[in-house]
Amino acid sequence: MKKRQLGRGGLEVSPIGLGCMGMSHALGPVPDRQQMISLIRAAVERGVTFFDTAQIYGPFTNEDLVGEALAPVRDQVVIATKFGFGYEDGRTGGLDSRPENIRRTTEASLKRLRVETIDLLYQHRVDPNVPIEEVAGTVKQLIHEGKVRHFGLSEAGAKTIRRAHAVQPVSALQSEYSLWWREPEESVMPTLEELGIGFVPFSPLGKGFLTGKIDETTSFDASDFRNSVPRFTPENRRANLALVALLKQIAERLKATPAQVALAWLLAQKPWIVPIPGTTKLHRLEENLGAATLQLTDKDLRDIGDITSTVTIQGARYSETNQRMIDR
């Protein structure tokens, strides 16, 4: 796969990365660890060089999983992780981006990931109690010390991005973006383009909904975070299937799957966009990677835009509690 560049600091990655959260966190029963290690290594064999994890996934278990899986191929891959929460007795507390916590948790991430340097370190959520300049300054010091290569933000608003970038250049913003959540096009993408910052969409398949494999009768495990997402109530899923039906029509015409069309559409928006769909299944990984070779024409893109704009998506993308921690 051809590489894409995130930011202006030379961070090159595969056009589609792998989000590893669901391999040990938030999406139901935890899969077999050895199977997930094999899946991550299968992704490397198929050309994926960009892997996403975070301290909070578990907490900590996902970083350890990713570290073990990628240790044999460390020089071939880019590993991204995230800080920004406090932890006590192995449990996640509230937001905490104080410099001393950034340093302490980053040192722990280095050990779990089995690396000397973290390729891309994101602030997971903006902490209103710590000026973003202090956060960026702390990461700048870590970069100077050789413990981090690139700085990223997640779910940050345009003003915060500008303030952080003025202290330490931001290589990438990670936020939700897909055919059923297009708000970033107005809120942050103009700023990213102006400043030369890459965009890493998480949930590029609408938390699985855009694959066409979920409907109003789908039952989620009690530990699946989608149970708390308003957009995933049965009545909202029923209404939102209208978008999936249109996506299936387009996919049939293009001899592709709905997931491939959704990912190819993202890739076609900007050359500095790198989605990170997550999966725990090899056939889904291969399906997702097939989007990198799906060439959408200008007409295809117009058709997708025109058709999908006729559907009004029902339900908020986050619960009220989670919504309060984004776009600051």
N, C-alpha and C positions, 0 to 999 in steps of 0.2 A: 504494500500500500504506500502511496505517496505520503510524504510527511506534511504536516501543517505547523505553522509557527504561532506560538502564544506569546504575545508581547514583543518587545523589541530587543530582548536580552538574549536571543538565540535559543530559546526553549522550543525544540522541535519534537513533535509527537505524531503518532499515527492519527489519521483523520477521525477514527472512532476509538474511544478508550473503553475501559471496562470498569464500571462502578461495582465495587465489591461489598457494599454494605449488606445486601441481602444474604450473603454467604454466612453471616453469623449474627444478624441483628435485624429486628423490626418487621420481618416479613414471614412470620410464622415459625414453625419448628426449625431449629438449626440443622442444616444439612450435614452429612458426614464430612468431617474435616479433610480426610485424604481425598475424597472425591472433589472437594473444592480446590485443593492444591493442584490436583490433576487438571481441573478446568482452567485455572489461571495459567498453568504451563501450556495448556493447549492453545490458549489465546496468544501466548508469545510465539508459539510455532506457526500461528496463522497471521502473524504480522502486527499484532497489537503491541504497542510500546508504552502505553499510558494507563496507569492503574491508580484508582482512587480509593482511599480509605479515610478513617478519622479516628481520633482518640475515643470519641463518644460511642462508636459502634461496638457495642458489647456491654460496658466500655472495655476497651483495650484488646479484646479477643480478635477483632478483625485486623488490627495492625499486626498482631503476632502471626496470624494466618498468612497475610500478604507477605510479611517478611520471610517466613519459611518458604513459601512458594517461589518467591523471586530471587532468593539468595544465590542459586546456581547461575542465574542469568542477569545478575545485577548490572553489569556493564551494558546490557542491551535495552534497558527499560528506564522509564521515568515514573517515579513513585510520588504521589501527592497525598498529603495527610493534612489534618486540621486540628487547631487548638481553639480554646475559648471557653471552656467550662471548668468548674471546680470539681474535685473528686474527693470523697472521703469514704474510707473503708471499701474501696472498689465500686462505690456508687456515684452516680452523676449528680452534682449539685447544680447551682445556678450559673449564670454567665460569670466568667472571671478571666478578663484579659489584662490583669495587672502584669507588669513586666516580670515580676518574680515568678508568677505562675506560668507565663509563657515559657520562661527559661526552664523551669522545673519539668514541665510536661513535655517540652521538646526533647530534653535529654532522655526522658523515658521513652519517647517515640523512637528515637534513634536506636535504642537498645532493642525494642520490640521489632522494629523493621530490619534489624541486622545491617544497618548502613552507617557510614561515617558522615554522610551528608544527605539531607532530605532535599529532593529535587524541587518540590513545590510545596510551600507551607502556607495554608490558608488560615485566616481568622474565620472560624466557623459561623459565628454570628457577631454582629457589632455589639459591643458592650457599652451601654450609655454612661456607665460610671467611670470609664477610662477614655481619655481623649485619644482619638484615632492616631494622632501624631505620636503619642507615646508607644502605641502598638507598632506602628510602622518603624519607629526608631529602634525598638527592641529587635524586631526582625532584621533590620539593617545591620545591627551589631552581630546577630547570629550569622548573617551572610558574610560579614567581614571576618568572622572567626572560622568560616569554612563549614559550619554546621547546617547551613541552608543555602540553596542556590537561587531560588526565586520566591517572590512574595505574592500571595493571592488573597482575595476577599471572597466571602460567600454571602449572598443575599444582602449586599450593601447598596445603599442608594447613591445617586450620582454625586451629591455633595460630599459624602464621606469618601467616595472613590477619589475625587479630586484632592481632598485634603491628605489622604494617605499617599497618593502618588507623588505629591510635592515633597514628601520626606524620603520615601523609598519607592522607586518605580514598581508599579503593580503589573505583574505579567499576565494575570488571569482573574476574571470574575467568574465564580460558579454560582449559578442561580437556575431556578426552574424556567424552562422554555420549551415549548412544543406547539403543535397545531391546536392544542386545546388550552394553552396558556401563553398568549402573545404579548402580554403587558410589557415585557422588557424592550420590545421594539421602540416604544416611546420613552420609557423611563430611564434606561441606561445605555442602550446600544449606541446612540449618537455620541455619548461621552466616551465610550470604549473606543469607537472609531477615531475620534479626535485625538485621544491620548495614546493610541496604539496598544490597547490592552486586549488580550484574547478573551473569548467567551466560552465557558464550559457548561453547557446545559445539562443539569441533572433531570431525572424523570422525563427524558425526551420522548418516551412512549406513554406519557400520561399515567405513570405508575402502573403500567401494564394494560391500561384500558384501550389504548390505540392499537394493540395487537389484534383486537377483535375476539379475544378469548374470554372476555369478561362480560357478563350481562347482569340484569337485575336479580337473577336467581343464584348467582355465584355466592358461595359461602366462604368467608375468610376465617382463618384460624383466630382464636381469641387473642393471640399475641401479635397479630398483624396490625400495624399502625393504620392501615387504611380503614379500619373500623371507626376511627376517630375523625376521618376526613369527610367533611360535609358533602363533597362532590361524589362520594362513594355510597351515599345512602341509596337504598333500592330504588326509590322514586327518582332520584337524580340520575342514577345509572340508566334507568329506563329512558329518560328524556335525552340523555347524552348519547345514546346508541344511534341517534340520527347522524351524528358526525362520523361514527364508525362505518355506518352503512354507505355513506358517500365515499369514504376512504377506500372501502372494499371495491366499489365500482371503479375508482381510478386505478387501484392495484391490479384488477383483472385486465384492464385495458393495457397496462404496462407489463403484464406477465410477471408481476412481483407480488409481495405480500403487503398488507397494510403497514406492518412495522417497517419494512424496507422503504416504502414511500414516505412515511413520516420522518425517518432518519435522513433519507436523501433530500427531502425538502429542507431540513435544517442545514445540511451541508451546503446546499445551494444558496443559502441566504447571505453568507459572508465567508471568505476564505480563512478567516481566523476563528471560526466556530468549530469546536470539537466536542460532540456529544459523548456522554458516558453511560450508555444503557447498561443496566445490571441484569444478570441472569444467574441461575444455578444449573442451567442445562446446556449441554454441548450443542444440541441442534438449534437452540435459540441463539447461542453465540454465533454460530455459523450463519444463521439467517440475518442477524443484525449486521454482521460484517459484509454481507452481500450488498448492503446499501451503499457501500463505498464505490461500487462499480455501476450503480444505477444512475445513468445520466438523464437528468430531467431537462427537457427543452424549455425555452421561454414560454411556449404555449402550455406545456405541462404545468409549469409553475403558475401561470395565469389561471388555468383551469382549477388547480388545487386551491388557489386563493379565492377565486370566485365562488366555487362550490362550498368550501368550508365556511365562508363568511355568512352563508345563509342560515347557519345554525348558531343559536345562542346557548352557550354552555351553562348548565345549571349547577349551582352549589359552589361554595368557596373552596379554594384549594388547600386551606389549612384550617385547623380549629382556631378559636379566638386566642388561646394561649400561645400557640406557635406563631400566629400572625403578628403578635406584639413584638416578636424578636426579629422581624425582617424589615428591609427597606429603610434602615435608619441612616 
